[in-house]
Amino acid sequence: MNIALIGHGKTGKEIERLAPEHNIKVVQIFDGENNDGASGLTKQSLKNVDVCIDFSVPHAAMENIEAVARCGKSLVVGTTGWYDKLPEVKKMVEKSKIGFLYAANFSLGVNIFYHGVSIISELCDKFHFYDVAIAETHHTQKLDAPSATALALAQTVMQKFKSKKTILQETPRTKIKPEQMQITSTRLGSVVGNHRVVFDSEADCIELVHSAKNRTGFAHGALIAAQWLKGKKGVYTMKDVITSML
């Protein structure tokens, strides 16, 4: 299987390093020097590519998605910051008849974590005395807060924990409303990523924690997603990959 990498930062380099373990060959690499404005993504440059993997930057994501779709190639996207354009992307995917898989976090551990959070949320929702909150910590160079993973966790919780209706991202100046679920963000040193979901009651506290040690999990997840997506058409997420293994 042949892939093209769009973006060659830390995660992209880790994908390149680990690709042989998955019997995948990286045949093209596109970065800021050869892909300004998605100019490098052409039918000719992607001729021998089965699936593209994008771990670039938010402001370039839509241009890259549009270019790959025009070329009729399937695409795995780990870049965030474009989700408000998802309806537009779904139309592009349908028109181009390609496969498209996106996720806020491709770490296998995080996606297993989502599944566990969903189960605990559904159980705690049955007992009125539990409350829930999310805390995340990342390195000081991270561009967004809360992290896309924390926001995805919040959506996962609220699908099952019915009393929570809205997300509170800022520091509250007064007591919060029962229907609000708070996400707190900390930026510290070189932390790769730490996410904590806390279910609290007067009697006890349940904490679910995922801590990334490095970018290896993200890279393995993206490569597994690319293999899974090959030959498929339509829009998918890592949830589809994980649930297909159950």
C-alpha positions as CSV (number, residue, x, y, z in Angstrom):
1,M,0.0,0.0,0.0
2,N,1.3,3.5,-1.0
3,I,0.6,6.7,0.9
4,A,1.4,10.3,0.6
5,L,2.1,12.5,3.7
6,I,0.8,16.0,3.8
7,G,2.7,17.8,6.5
8,H,6.1,16.6,7.8
9,G,6.2,17.8,11.4
10,K,6.8,15.6,14.4
11,T,3.7,13.3,13.8
12,G,4.4,13.1,10.0
13,K,8.0,12.1,10.6
14,E,6.8,9.4,13.1
15,I,4.3,8.1,10.5
16,E,7.1,7.9,8.0
17,R,9.3,6.0,10.5
18,L,6.6,3.5,11.4
19,A,5.1,2.9,8.0
20,P,7.2,-0.1,7.1
21,E,5.9,-1.9,10.3
22,H,2.4,-1.8,8.6
23,N,3.7,-2.8,5.2
24,I,3.0,0.7,4.0
25,K,5.3,2.7,1.7
26,V,5.5,6.5,1.8
27,V,5.9,7.5,-1.8
28,Q,5.3,11.3,-1.5
29,I,5.8,13.9,1.2
30,F,4.3,17.3,0.9
31,D,5.2,20.2,3.2
32,G,5.3,24.0,3.1
33,E,8.1,24.1,0.6
34,N,6.5,22.0,-2.2
35,N,2.8,22.4,-1.3
36,D,2.1,26.0,-0.9
37,G,-1.7,26.6,-1.2
38,A,-2.1,22.8,-2.0
39,S,-0.3,23.4,-5.3
40,G,1.7,20.2,-5.0
41,L,-1.4,17.9,-4.8
42,T,-2.0,17.0,-8.4
43,K,-3.3,14.0,-10.2
44,Q,0.3,13.4,-11.5
45,S,2.0,13.7,-8.1
46,L,-0.6,11.4,-6.5
47,K,-0.7,8.9,-9.4
48,N,0.8,6.0,-7.4
49,V,-0.9,6.9,-4.1
50,D,-3.6,4.8,-2.5
51,V,-4.4,7.1,0.5
52,C,-3.2,10.5,1.6
53,I,-2.6,11.3,5.3
54,D,-2.8,15.0,6.3
55,F,-1.1,16.2,9.5
56,S,-0.5,19.7,8.4
57,V,-1.8,22.9,9.9
58,P,-5.4,24.2,10.4
59,H,-5.2,27.1,7.9
60,A,-4.1,24.7,5.1
61,A,-6.5,21.8,5.9
62,M,-9.4,22.8,3.6
63,E,-7.2,23.6,0.6
64,N,-5.5,20.2,1.0
65,I,-8.9,18.4,1.4
66,E,-10.2,20.1,-1.8
67,A,-7.1,19.3,-3.8
68,V,-7.0,15.6,-2.8
69,A,-10.7,15.2,-3.5
70,R,-10.3,16.7,-7.0
71,C,-7.6,14.1,-7.6
72,G,-10.0,11.3,-6.6
73,K,-7.8,10.0,-3.7
74,S,-8.9,8.9,-0.3
75,L,-7.8,10.9,2.7
76,V,-7.1,10.5,6.4
77,V,-7.1,13.9,8.2
78,G,-5.5,14.4,11.6
79,T,-5.4,18.2,11.3
80,T,-8.1,20.0,13.3
81,G,-9.5,23.5,13.1
82,W,-11.7,23.0,10.0
83,Y,-14.7,21.1,11.5
84,D,-17.1,24.0,10.9
85,K,-16.7,23.1,7.2
86,L,-17.7,19.5,7.7
87,P,-21.0,19.8,5.7
88,E,-19.0,21.2,2.8
89,V,-16.4,18.4,3.1
90,K,-19.1,15.7,3.1
91,K,-20.5,17.1,-0.2
92,M,-17.0,17.1,-1.7
93,V,-16.4,13.5,-0.6
94,E,-19.8,12.4,-2.0
95,K,-19.2,14.1,-5.3
96,S,-15.6,12.8,-5.7
97,K,-16.6,9.3,-4.5
98,I,-13.6,8.9,-2.2
99,G,-13.0,7.7,1.3
100,F,-12.5,10.3,4.0
101,L,-11.6,9.6,7.6
102,Y,-11.0,12.3,10.3
103,A,-10.5,12.4,14.0
104,A,-9.5,14.9,16.7
105,N,-7.0,12.3,17.9
106,F,-5.7,9.2,16.1
107,S,-4.1,7.7,19.2
108,L,-5.4,4.1,19.5
109,G,-5.3,4.5,23.3
110,V,-7.4,7.7,23.2
111,N,-10.0,6.1,20.9
112,I,-10.3,3.1,23.3
113,F,-10.5,5.8,26.1
114,Y,-13.5,7.4,24.3
115,H,-15.2,4.0,24.3
116,G,-14.6,3.6,28.1
117,V,-15.8,7.2,28.8
118,S,-19.0,6.5,26.9
119,I,-19.8,3.4,29.0
120,I,-19.1,5.1,32.4
121,S,-21.1,8.2,31.3
122,E,-24.1,6.1,30.5
123,L,-23.9,4.3,33.9
124,C,-23.3,7.5,36.0
125,D,-26.2,9.2,34.2
126,K,-28.6,6.7,35.9
127,F,-27.7,8.1,39.3
128,H,-28.5,11.8,39.9
129,F,-25.8,12.4,42.5
130,Y,-22.9,12.2,40.0
131,D,-21.3,15.2,38.4
132,V,-18.7,15.3,35.6
133,A,-15.9,17.5,34.4
134,I,-12.9,17.3,32.0
135,A,-9.3,18.5,32.4
136,E,-6.6,18.6,29.8
137,T,-2.9,19.5,29.8
138,H,-0.7,20.0,26.8
139,H,2.7,21.6,25.9
140,T,3.1,25.4,25.8
141,Q,3.3,25.5,22.0
142,K,-0.2,24.0,21.4
143,L,-2.3,26.4,19.3
144,D,-5.8,25.6,20.6
145,A,-7.5,25.4,24.0
146,P,-9.4,23.4,24.9
147,S,-7.8,20.6,22.8
148,A,-9.9,19.1,20.1
149,T,-9.7,15.8,22.0
150,A,-11.2,17.4,25.1
151,L,-14.0,18.8,23.1
152,A,-14.6,15.4,21.5
153,L,-14.6,13.8,25.0
154,A,-17.2,16.4,26.1
155,Q,-19.4,15.4,23.2
156,T,-19.0,11.7,24.1
157,V,-20.0,12.4,27.7
158,M,-23.0,14.5,26.8
159,Q,-24.4,11.9,24.4
160,K,-24.8,9.6,27.5
161,F,-24.8,12.0,30.5
162,K,-28.1,13.6,29.6
163,S,-28.2,16.3,32.4
164,K,-25.2,18.1,30.7
165,K,-26.3,20.3,27.9
166,T,-23.5,22.9,27.4
167,I,-19.7,23.2,27.7
168,L,-18.1,25.8,29.9
169,Q,-14.6,26.6,28.6
170,E,-13.7,29.7,30.5
171,T,-13.0,30.1,34.3
172,P,-16.4,30.7,36.0
173,R,-16.8,33.9,38.1
174,T,-19.9,32.6,39.8
175,K,-21.3,29.1,40.5
176,I,-21.9,27.1,37.4
177,K,-25.3,25.8,36.2
178,P,-26.1,22.1,36.7
179,E,-26.4,21.6,33.0
180,Q,-22.9,23.0,32.3
181,M,-19.9,20.8,32.0
182,Q,-16.6,22.5,32.6
183,I,-13.4,21.8,30.6
184,T,-10.2,23.2,32.1
185,S,-7.0,23.6,30.1
186,T,-3.4,23.8,31.3
187,R,-0.4,24.6,29.1
188,L,2.8,23.2,30.7
189,G,6.3,22.5,29.4
190,S,6.5,19.7,26.8
191,V,3.5,17.6,27.9
192,V,2.4,15.6,24.8
193,G,-1.2,15.3,26.0
194,N,-3.1,14.4,29.2
195,H,-6.8,14.1,29.4
196,R,-8.8,13.4,32.6
197,V,-12.6,12.8,32.9
198,V,-13.8,13.0,36.5
199,F,-17.2,11.7,37.8
200,D,-17.7,12.9,41.3
201,S,-20.3,12.3,44.0
202,E,-20.5,12.9,47.7
203,A,-19.6,9.2,48.3
204,D,-16.7,8.7,45.8
205,C,-14.9,9.8,42.7
206,I,-14.2,8.0,39.5
207,E,-11.3,9.3,37.3
208,L,-10.5,8.1,33.8
209,V,-7.1,9.3,32.6
210,H,-5.2,9.0,29.3
211,S,-1.6,10.2,29.1
212,A,0.3,10.2,25.8
213,K,4.0,9.4,26.3
214,N,5.0,10.3,22.7
215,R,3.6,10.6,19.2
216,T,4.0,6.9,18.4
217,G,0.3,6.2,19.2
218,F,-0.9,8.9,16.9
219,A,1.2,7.6,14.1
220,H,0.2,3.9,14.5
221,G,-3.5,5.0,14.6
222,A,-3.2,7.1,11.4
223,L,-1.5,4.2,9.6
224,I,-4.1,1.7,10.7
225,A,-6.8,4.2,9.7
226,A,-5.3,4.5,6.2
227,Q,-5.2,0.7,5.8
228,W,-8.9,0.5,7.0
229,L,-10.0,3.3,4.6
230,K,-8.4,1.8,1.5
231,G,-11.2,0.8,-1.0
232,K,-14.0,2.5,1.1
233,K,-16.1,5.4,0.1
234,G,-17.8,7.9,2.4
235,V,-17.0,9.8,5.6
236,Y,-15.7,8.0,8.6
237,T,-14.1,8.6,12.0
238,M,-11.8,6.6,14.2
239,K,-14.9,5.4,16.1
240,D,-15.8,3.4,13.0
241,V,-12.3,1.8,12.9
242,I,-12.4,0.9,16.6
243,T,-16.0,-0.4,16.6
244,S,-15.2,-2.6,13.6
245,M,-12.8,-4.4,15.8
246,L,-15.3,-5.3,18.5
